[in-house]
Amino acid sequence: MPRYIRPPSALPRDVEMAIESFGTMFSRAILRHLSLHGPTGAADLARELGTDSNTARRALRALEEAGLVTADAPAGQRRGRVVTFATQPERLESLLAALKDYLLGH
């Protein structure tokens, strides 16, 4: 059974991804921290942002699925390793542009 059910959306996919990715203060804090400080591990991010590692990992996973962050190890090869995450500035710009165009009616 799915975690939640989402009705079909009339939004372009990149707009929907932008809203989902930028929609929480925590996700925005992660993106800003990575942009300012460079590649960082989930545990360090959690400590810096005042949360637990599992919360940071869940948010990083969603940002990774949106293409906004990348990890230095593939998803299936992370167990027992310190994995660092970095922003993908081009994807960030792309999603921001899609959201801006949508909101301005372009």
Contact map, one row per residue, 1 for C-alpha under 8 A:
1110000000000000000000000000000000000000000000000000000000000000000000000000000000000000000000000000000000
1111100000000000000000000000000000000000000000000000000000000000000000000000000000000000000000000000000000
1111100000000000000000000000000000000000000000000000000000000000000000000000000000000000000000000000000000
0111110000000000000000000000000000000000000000000000000000000000000000000000000000000000000000000000000000
0111111000000000000000000000000000000000000000000000000000000000000000000000000000000000000000000000000000
0001111100000000000000000000000000000000000000000000000000000000000000000000000000000000000000000000000000
0000111110000000000000000000000000000000000000000000000000000000000000000000000000000000000000000000000000
0000011111000000000000000000000000000000000000000000000000000000000000000000000000000000000000000000000000
0000001111100000000000000000000000000000000000000000000000000000000000000000000000000000000000000000000000
0000000111110000000000000000000000000000000000000000000000000000000000000000000000000000000000000000000000
0000000011111011000000000000000000000000000000000000000000000000000000000000000000000000000000000000000000
0000000001111111000000000000000000000000000000000000000000000000000000000000000000000000000000000000000000
0000000000111111100000000000000000000000000000000000000000000000000000000000000000000000000000000000000000
0000000000011111110000000000000000000000000000000000000000000000000000000000000000000000000000100110000000
0000000000111111111000000000000000000000000000000000000000000000000000000000000000000000000000100110010000
0000000000111111111100000000000000000000000000000000000000000000000000000000000000000000000000000000000000
0000000000001111111110000000000000000000000000000000000000000000010000000000000000000000000000100000000000
0000000000000111111111100000000000000000000000000000000000000000000000000000000000000000000000110110000000
0000000000000011111111100000000000000000000000000000000000000000000000000000000000000000000000000010000000
0000000000000001111111110000000000000000000000000000000000000000000000000000000000000000000000000000000000
0000000000000000111111110011000000000000000000000000000000000110010000000000000000000000000000000000000000
0000000000000000011111111011000000000000000000000000000000000000000000000000000000000000000000000000000000
0000000000000000011111111011000000000000000000000000000000000000000000000000000000000000000000000000000000
0000000000000000000111111111000000000000000000000000000000000000000000000000000000000000000000000000000000
0000000000000000000001111111100000000000000000000000000000000000000000000000000000000000000000000000000000
0000000000000000000000011111110000000000000000000000000000100000000000000000000000000000000000000000000000
0000000000000000000011111111111000000000000000000000000000110010000000000000000000000000000000000000000000
0000000000000000000011111111111100000000000000000000000000000000000000000000000000000000000000000000000000
0000000000000000000000001111111110000000000000001000000000000000000000000000000000000000000000000000000000
0000000000000000000000000111111111000000000010001000000000010000000000000000000000000000000000000000000000
0000000000000000000000000011111111100000000000000000000000000000000000000000000000000010000000000000000000
0000000000000000000000000001111111110000000000000000000000000000000000000000000000000000000000000000000000
0000000000000000000000000000111111111100000010000000000000000000000000000000000000000000000000000000000000
0000000000000000000000000000011111111111000000000000000000000000000000000000000000001110000000000000000000
0000000000000000000000000000001111111100000000000000000000000000000000000000000000000110000000000000000000
0000000000000000000000000000000111111100000000000000000000000000000000000000000000000000000000000000000000
0000000000000000000000000000000011111111000000000000000000000000000000000000000000000000000000000000000000
0000000000000000000000000000000011111111000000000000000000000000000000000000000000000110000000000000000000
0000000000000000000000000000000001001111100000000000000000000000000000000000000000011110000000000000000000
0000000000000000000000000000000001001111110110000000000000000000000000000000000000111100000000000000000000
0000000000000000000000000000000000000011111110000000000000000000000000000000000001111000000000000000000000
0000000000000000000000000000000000000001111111000000100110010000000000000000000000111000000000000000000000
0000000000000000000000000000000000000000111111100001100100000000000000000000000000000000000000000000000000
0000000000000000000000000000000000000001111111110000000000000000000000000000000000000000000000000000000000
0000000000000000000000000000010010000001111111111000100100000000000000000000000000000000000000000000000000
0000000000000000000000000000000000000000011111111111101100000000000000000000000000000000000000000000000000
0000000000000000000000000000000000000000001111111111100000000000000000000000000000000000000000000000000000
0000000000000000000000000000000000000000000111111100000000000000000000000000000000000000000000000000000000
0000000000000000000000000000110000000000000011111110000000000000000000000000000000000000000000000000000000
0000000000000000000000000000000000000000000001111111000000000000000000000000000000000000000000000000000000
0000000000000000000000000000000000000000000001101111101100000000000000000000000000000000000000000000000000
0000000000000000000000000000000000000000001001100111111100000000000000000000000000000000000000000000000000
0000000000000000000000000000000000000000011011100011111110000000000000000000000000000000000000000000000000
0000000000000000000000000000000000000000000000000001111111000000000000000000000000000000000000000000000000
0000000000000000000000000000000000000000000001000011111111100000000000000000000000000000000000000000000000
0000000000000000000000000000000000000000011011000011111111110000000000000000000000000000000000000000000000
0000000000000000000000000000000000000000010000000000111111111000000000000000000000000000000000000000000000
0000000000000000000000000000000000000000000000000000011111111100000000000000000000000000000000000000000000
0000000000000000000000000110000000000000000000000000001111111110000000000000000000000000000000000000000000
0000000000000000000000000010010000000000010000000000000111111111000010000000000000001000000000000000000000
0000000000000000000000000000000000000000000000000000000011111111100000000000000000000000000000000000000000
0000000000000000000010000000000000000000000000000000000001111111110000000000000000000000000000000000000000
0000000000000000000010000010000000000000000000000000000000111111111110000000000000000000000000000000000000
0000000000000000000000000000000000000000000000000000000000011111111111100000000000000000000000000000000000
0000000000000000000000000000000000000000000000000000000000001111111100000000000000000000000000000000000000
0000000000000000100010000000000000000000000000000000000000000111111110000000000000000000000000000000000000
0000000000000000000000000000000000000000000000000000000000000011111111000000000000000001001000000000000000
0000000000000000000000000000000000000000000000000000000000000011111111000000000000000011101100000000000000
0000000000000000000000000000000000000000000000000000000000010011011111100000000000001111000000000000000000
0000000000000000000000000000000000000000000000000000000000000001001111110000000000001111000000000000000000
0000000000000000000000000000000000000000000000000000000000000001000011111100000000111100000000000000000000
0000000000000000000000000000000000000000000000000000000000000000000001111100000000111000000000000000000000
0000000000000000000000000000000000000000000000000000000000000000000000111110110000100000000000000000000000
0000000000000000000000000000000000000000000000000000000000000000000000111111110000000000000000000000000000
0000000000000000000000000000000000000000000000000000000000000000000000001111110000000000000000000000000000
0000000000000000000000000000000000000000000000000000000000000000000000000111111000000000000000000000000000
0000000000000000000000000000000000000000000000000000000000000000000000001111111000000000000000000000000000
0000000000000000000000000000000000000000000000000000000000000000000000001111111111100000000000000000000000
0000000000000000000000000000000000000000000000000000000000000000000000000001111110000000000000000000000000
0000000000000000000000000000000000000000000000000000000000000000000000000000011111000000000000000000000000
0000000000000000000000000000000000000000000000000000000000000000000000000000011111100000000000000000000000
0000000000000000000000000000000000000000100000000000000000000000000000000000010111110000000000000000000000
0000000000000000000000000000000000000001110000000000000000000000000000111000010011111000000000000000000000
0000000000000000000000000000000000000011110000000000000000000000000000110000000001111100000000000000000000
0000000000000000000000000000000001000011110000000000000000010000000011110000000000111110000000000000000000
0000000000000000000000000000000001100111000000000000000000000000000011100000000000011111000000000000000000
0000000000000000000000000000001001100110000000000000000000000000000111000000000000001111100100000000000000
0000000000000000000000000000000000000000000000000000000000000000001111000000000000000111111100000000000000
0000000000000000000000000000000000000000000000000000000000000000000100000000000000000011111110000000000000
0000000000000000000000000000000000000000000000000000000000000000000000000000000000000001111111000000000000
0000000000000000000000000000000000000000000000000000000000000000001100000000000000000001111111100000000000
0000000000000000000000000000000000000000000000000000000000000000000100000000000000000011111111110000000000
0000000000000000000000000000000000000000000000000000000000000000000000000000000000000000111111111000000000
0000000000000000000000000000000000000000000000000000000000000000000000000000000000000000011111111100000000
0000000000000110110000000000000000000000000000000000000000000000000000000000000000000000001111111110000000
0000000000000000010000000000000000000000000000000000000000000000000000000000000000000000000111111111000000
0000000000000000000000000000000000000000000000000000000000000000000000000000000000000000000011111111100000
0000000000000110010000000000000000000000000000000000000000000000000000000000000000000000000001111111110000
0000000000000110011000000000000000000000000000000000000000000000000000000000000000000000000000111111111000
0000000000000000000000000000000000000000000000000000000000000000000000000000000000000000000000011111111100
0000000000000000000000000000000000000000000000000000000000000000000000000000000000000000000000001111111111
0000000000000010000000000000000000000000000000000000000000000000000000000000000000000000000000000111111111
0000000000000000000000000000000000000000000000000000000000000000000000000000000000000000000000000011111111
0000000000000000000000000000000000000000000000000000000000000000000000000000000000000000000000000001111111
0000000000000000000000000000000000000000000000000000000000000000000000000000000000000000000000000000111111
0000000000000000000000000000000000000000000000000000000000000000000000000000000000000000000000000000111111
